[in-house]
Amino acid sequence: MPTSRQETSRGVLYAVGAFFIWGLFPLYWKPLHDVPALQILCHRIVWSAVFVALILLLQRNWGWLADSVRDTRRLGIFALSSLLLSLNWLIYIWAVNDGRVVEASLGYFINPLVNVLLGRFFLGERLTRPQAGAVGLATLGVALITIGVGSLPWVALGLAGTFGVYGLLRKQASLPSLEGLALETFLMLPLAAAALLWFEANGSGGFGHLGLATDLLLVGGGIVTAIPLLLFASGARRLKLATVGLIQYLGPTIQLLLGVLLYQEPFGPERAIGFALIWSGLALYSGAGLLGYWKQRRLQQVRPAAAAE
């Protein structure tokens, strides 16, 4: 039997693997720049559905699907969450192929702080002083970027907002990662497949017309979508939330480096200052979370000792 330390090590490996793959996503979607973002999204939905269906078939894991279909509340929530997830995917794919990898990375940097605000307004969670300070610094950072660049970073805000609300919905009707992704893609599958047939009928379809490499990337989009989600689910089960919270910044950090160093996207003083403020807010948020975790852990260690006396 593996020890708890071995399980933690595996969890870190799985989580790092998931966020590392997510960080490298621009390298995957960039070569598909000749295919419209909406078509890429439809292929991603269709092939993700096929891939997860094959896994479920191998596992003989279908009992949950009938229960989900009968549960109208769960079905309604997942219908909304699948729309939000699809919109998030669409914004991200479009941003990457429009040369906005840096702005996309900003969206995933501020996502944890957006989650704090959503928890405050929709779940009645109270903001601690460090959380309020972190949100304030991030807001100031976004404002400075907006003023410096001359336009609102709507890609970043759109990504953070859609993924934040998506997570909020998934809290209301949870399913394990694989089953949740399966239900979301199954719900969107008819629309995505119909759209691809329509694109093909009017002569604008990319599949089968832009070379074998493009076709393989479109089909493989389902695999690269599912694998990091499964890795993340395996890692999150083995790790403390505070540990996952720190590892999650690996993904947008890699994306930022790719945008600046590989794709030569602009990163002038206004963006540098704005990002610095946002990173300061994240450091405050993460530091407070870690401090609270260590205090709670020490308290749990002290209580048994006091009881023994």
C-alpha positions in Angstrom: 0.0 0.0 0.0 1.4 3.5 -0.9 2.1 5.7 2.0 0.6 9.2 2.4 3.9 10.7 1.4 3.9 8.7 -1.8 0.3 9.6 -2.5 1.1 13.3 -2.0 4.1 13.0 -4.4 1.8 11.4 -7.0 -0.7 14.1 -6.5 1.9 16.8 -7.1 3.1 15.0 -10.2 -0.5 14.7 -11.6 -1.3 18.3 -10.8 1.9 19.7 -12.2 1.3 17.6 -15.3 -2.2 19.0 -15.7 -1.2 22.6 -15.4 1.9 22.1 -17.5 -0.2 20.8 -20.4 -2.7 23.6 -20.0 0.3 26.1 -20.1 1.4 24.6 -23.4 -2.0 24.8 -25.0 -1.0 27.8 -27.2 1.5 25.5 -29.0 -1.4 23.2 -29.8 -4.0 25.7 -31.0 -1.6 28.1 -32.9 -1.0 25.7 -35.9 -4.8 25.6 -36.4 -4.9 29.4 -37.2 -6.4 28.7 -40.7 -9.4 27.1 -39.1 -12.0 29.5 -37.7 -12.2 29.4 -33.9 -15.9 28.3 -33.9 -15.0 25.2 -36.0 -12.1 24.3 -33.7 -14.5 24.6 -30.8 -17.1 22.3 -32.5 -14.4 19.7 -33.2 -13.1 20.0 -29.7 -16.6 19.2 -28.3 -17.2 16.3 -30.8 -13.9 14.6 -30.3 -13.9 15.1 -26.5 -17.3 13.4 -26.4 -16.0 10.5 -28.5 -12.8 10.2 -26.3 -14.6 10.2 -23.0 -17.3 7.9 -24.3 -14.6 5.3 -25.2 -13.1 5.6 -21.6 -16.6 5.2 -20.1 -17.2 2.2 -22.4 -13.9 0.6 -21.2 -14.8 1.3 -17.6 -18.4 0.2 -18.1 -19.3 3.3 -16.2 -22.7 4.4 -17.5 -25.0 4.2 -14.5 -24.5 7.8 -13.5 -25.8 9.0 -17.0 -29.3 7.7 -16.5 -29.5 9.2 -13.0 -28.3 12.6 -14.4 -30.9 12.5 -17.2 -33.7 11.9 -14.7 -32.4 14.7 -12.4 -33.8 17.8 -14.1 -32.0 20.1 -11.7 -28.6 18.6 -12.4 -29.4 18.4 -16.1 -30.3 22.1 -16.2 -27.2 23.2 -14.3 -25.0 21.1 -16.5 -26.7 22.6 -19.6 -25.7 26.1 -18.4 -22.2 25.0 -17.3 -21.6 23.3 -20.7 -22.6 26.6 -22.5 -20.2 28.6 -20.2 -17.4 26.1 -20.7 -17.9 26.2 -24.5 -17.8 30.0 -24.4 -14.6 29.8 -22.4 -13.0 27.5 -24.9 -14.1 29.7 -27.8 -12.7 32.8 -26.3 -9.4 31.1 -25.5 -8.9 29.5 -28.9 -9.8 32.8 -30.7 -7.4 34.7 -28.4 -4.5 32.4 -29.1 -4.9 32.5 -32.8 -5.4 36.3 -32.7 -2.1 36.9 -31.0 -3.5 37.5 -27.5 -1.8 34.8 -25.5 -0.5 37.3 -22.9 -4.0 38.6 -22.3 -5.4 35.1 -22.1 -2.8 34.3 -19.4 -4.0 37.3 -17.5 -7.5 35.8 -17.4 -6.2 32.7 -15.6 -4.1 34.7 -13.2 -7.1 36.7 -12.0 -9.5 33.7 -12.0 -8.8 32.8 -8.3 -9.7 36.3 -7.3 -12.8 36.3 -9.4 -13.8 33.1 -7.6 -13.4 35.0 -4.3 -15.9 37.7 -5.5 -18.4 35.1 -6.8 -18.2 33.4 -3.4 -19.0 36.7 -1.7 -21.9 37.7 -3.9 -23.5 34.3 -4.6 -22.6 32.1 -1.7 -22.5 34.7 1.1 -18.9 34.0 1.9 -17.2 36.8 3.8 -14.0 38.4 2.5 -11.1 38.4 4.8 -8.9 41.5 4.8 -6.1 39.8 2.8 -8.7 38.6 0.2 -10.2 42.1 0.0 -6.7 43.6 -0.4 -5.8 41.0 -3.1 -9.0 41.8 -5.1 -8.2 45.5 -4.7 -4.7 45.1 -6.1 -5.9 43.0 -9.0 -8.6 45.5 -9.8 -6.0 48.3 -9.8 -3.8 46.2 -12.1 -6.6 45.6 -14.6 -7.4 49.3 -14.5 -3.8 50.3 -15.2 -3.6 47.8 -18.1 -6.9 49.2 -19.5 -5.6 52.8 -19.3 -2.2 52.0 -20.7 -3.4 49.8 -23.6 -6.4 52.0 -24.3 -9.0 49.2 -24.1 -10.6 46.9 -21.6 -8.8 43.5 -21.5 -12.1 41.8 -22.4 -10.4 38.5 -23.3 -8.9 38.2 -19.8 -12.1 39.2 -18.1 -14.2 37.0 -20.3 -12.0 33.9 -19.6 -11.9 34.6 -15.8 -15.6 35.4 -15.7 -16.9 32.4 -17.7 -14.6 29.9 -15.9 -15.5 31.4 -12.5 -19.2 31.1 -13.1 -18.7 27.6 -14.6 -17.0 26.6 -11.3 -19.8 28.1 -9.3 -22.4 26.1 -11.2 -20.4 22.9 -10.9 -20.4 23.3 -7.1 -24.2 23.2 -7.2 -24.5 19.9 -9.1 -21.1 18.1 -8.9 -20.0 15.1 -10.7 -16.5 13.5 -10.9 -14.2 15.0 -13.5 -14.6 12.4 -16.2 -18.4 12.1 -15.8 -18.8 15.8 -15.6 -16.9 16.4 -18.8 -18.8 13.6 -20.5 -22.2 15.1 -19.6 -21.1 18.6 -20.7 -19.8 17.4 -24.0 -22.8 15.0 -24.6 -25.2 18.0 -24.1 -23.3 20.1 -26.6 -22.6 17.3 -29.0 -25.8 17.7 -31.2 -25.2 21.4 -31.7 -21.5 20.9 -32.4 -22.1 18.1 -34.9 -24.9 20.0 -36.6 -22.7 23.0 -37.0 -19.8 21.0 -38.5 -22.2 19.4 -41.0 -23.5 22.9 -41.9 -19.9 24.2 -42.4 -19.2 21.3 -44.6 -22.4 21.7 -46.6 -21.7 25.4 -47.4 -18.1 24.8 -48.4 -16.4 26.5 -45.4 -15.4 23.3 -43.4 -11.8 22.9 -42.6 -11.7 19.1 -41.8 -10.5 17.1 -44.8 -9.5 20.2 -46.8 -6.4 21.6 -45.1 -4.1 18.6 -44.9 -3.6 15.6 -42.7 -1.7 17.5 -40.0 -4.7 19.8 -39.5 -7.1 16.9 -39.4 -5.0 15.1 -36.8 -4.8 18.2 -34.6 -8.6 18.7 -34.8 -9.2 15.1 -33.8 -6.5 15.2 -31.1 -8.2 18.2 -29.5 -10.5 15.8 -27.7 -7.6 13.9 -26.2 -5.6 17.0 -25.1 -8.8 18.4 -23.5 -9.6 15.3 -21.5 -6.1 14.2 -20.3 -5.2 17.3 -18.2 -8.7 17.2 -16.7 -8.2 13.6 -15.6 -4.7 14.4 -14.3 -6.1 17.3 -12.4 -8.8 15.2 -10.8 -6.3 12.6 -9.7 -4.0 15.2 -8.3 -6.7 17.2 -6.5 -7.9 14.1 -4.7 -4.4 13.6 -3.2 -3.5 17.2 -2.3 -4.5 19.9 0.1 -6.4 22.8 -1.5 -3.6 25.2 -0.6 -1.1 23.1 -2.6 -3.3 23.0 -5.6 -3.8 26.7 -5.3 -0.1 27.3 -5.7 0.4 24.8 -8.5 -2.4 26.4 -10.6 -0.3 29.4 -11.4 2.1 27.2 -13.4 -0.3 27.2 -16.4 -0.7 30.9 -16.9 3.0 31.5 -16.2 3.9 29.2 -19.0 1.4 30.9 -21.3 2.7 34.3 -20.4 6.3 33.2 -21.2 5.2 31.7 -24.5 3.3 34.9 -25.4 6.2 37.2 -24.7 9.3 35.1 -25.6 8.0 32.9 -28.4 5.3 34.9 -30.0 6.8 38.3 -29.4 3.6 39.8 -28.1 3.9 43.3 -26.6 4.6 43.6 -22.9 5.2 47.3 -22.3 5.6 49.2 -19.0 1.8 49.5 -18.5 1.3 45.8 -18.8 4.3 45.0 -16.6 3.0 47.3 -13.9 -0.5 45.9 -14.1 0.7 42.3 -14.0 3.0 43.2 -11.1 0.0 44.5 -9.1 -2.0 41.4 -10.0 0.9 39.1 -8.9 1.1 41.1 -5.7 -2.6 40.4 -5.1 -2.1 36.7 -5.8 0.9 36.6 -3.5 -1.2 38.2 -0.7 -4.1 35.8 -1.4 -1.9 32.7 -1.5 0.2 33.7 1.5 -2.9 34.3 3.6 -4.3 30.9 2.5 -1.1 29.1 3.4 -0.8 30.8 6.7 -4.4 29.8 7.6 -3.7 26.3 6.5 -0.6 26.0 8.7 -2.4 27.5 11.7 -5.3 25.1 11.3 -2.8 22.2 11.0 -1.0 23.2 14.2 -4.3 23.6 16.0 -5.2 20.0 15.0 -1.9 18.8 16.3 -2.2 20.6 19.6 -5.8 19.4 20.3 -4.9 15.6 20.5 -1.9 16.4 22.7 -4.0 18.5 25.1 -6.7 15.8 25.2 -4.1 13.2 26.0 -3.0 15.2 29.0 
